[in-house]
C-alpha cells in the first residue's frame, strides 16, 4: 500500500486514524483505567503485573487479526454467493456478522454463539461496573461522608453498580439506533471525548520531571475547552463560525496532545508546586538504587545508606 501525507484525509475515518485512535485508546486504558489498575494491584509482584500487561498487549494482535479475518470472510461470502444484504445492514458494517448468524447458521449453533457472547460481555462489564462502584464509593461517597458505616458504603456501592449498569444498558440500546455509523466508531469517539486528555495528563507526569500542579490544572482546563468546542461544532453540528471540521475520532487524539503541550508549557513558564516524582518517571530505570549520604559526627567516617525504591 502506498503511503503519503495525501492518504491521511483528516476529514474521514481512514485506517490511519483508526490505528492512531486505537493505540491511544488502549494505551489510555492500560495506563489509567481503574479496572486495569485493579488487575495490576492483585498481582503477586511488580514483575507479574508487567508480565500480565505485556501478555494482554501481545494477545491483542492475534485477536484483532481474527476479527479482521472474520470480516474479510464475510465480505467474500456475500460477494461469491451473490446474496443481497438489506440496506440498513449494509450501511452499518458491524451489523453484518449478527445478520449472518441470524440468517445462515442453524438454531442450535446460534444459541451457543449467543451464550458465548453474553458470557464474554458479562465477564468484561462486571469488572468495569465494580471499578465504577469502587471509585464512586471510596473517592466520592467516603470522602463526602467520612463517618458513614461500612454497611452504608456497601449499599452505596451496590446502588452505584445498579445505576451504572442501567446507564450502560441505555447506551447500548442507543447505539442500536445509529443508522449510518459503525457502533465501534461511536464508542471510540464517545470514550475519547469523555476521557478528555487523560493520557496526556499521565504523560505529563511520566515522560517529564518538570510537570507542576499549576501546569496540570491548566492543561486539564485547556483540554476540556478544546473537547467542548470540538464536540459542539463537530459531531453536534453547532455553527460557531470557527468549527471543528475534521473527523470526530481526532477529538480524542488531539485532546491528549493539547493537555500535555499546555501543561508542559505552563509548568516550564510559570513553575509552581512540583511533586516528588522520583522513581515514577520514564527517566528512572527500573530497580534503580538511590544512594543517600548520611552525615556522621564520628571523625574519619562517612555513613552511606543504600535505599532501594521500587519503580
Buried (B, 14 or more C-beta within 10 A) or exposed (E): EEEEEEEEEEEEBBEEBBEBBBEBBBBBBBBBBBBBEEBBEEBEEEEEBEEBBEEBEEEEEEEEEEEEEEBEEBEEEBEEEEEEBEEEBEBBBBBBBEBBBEEBEEEEEBEEBEEEEEEEEEEEBEBBBBBBBBEBBEEEBBEEEEEBEEEBBEEBBEBBBEBBBEEBEEEEEEBEEBEEBBBEBBBBBBBBBEBBBBBBBBBBBBEBBEBBEBBBEBBBBBBBEBBEBBBBBBBEEEEEEEBBEBBBBBBBBBBBBBBBBBBBBBBEEEEBEBEEBEBBBEEBEEEEEEEEEEEEEEEEEEEEEEEEEEB
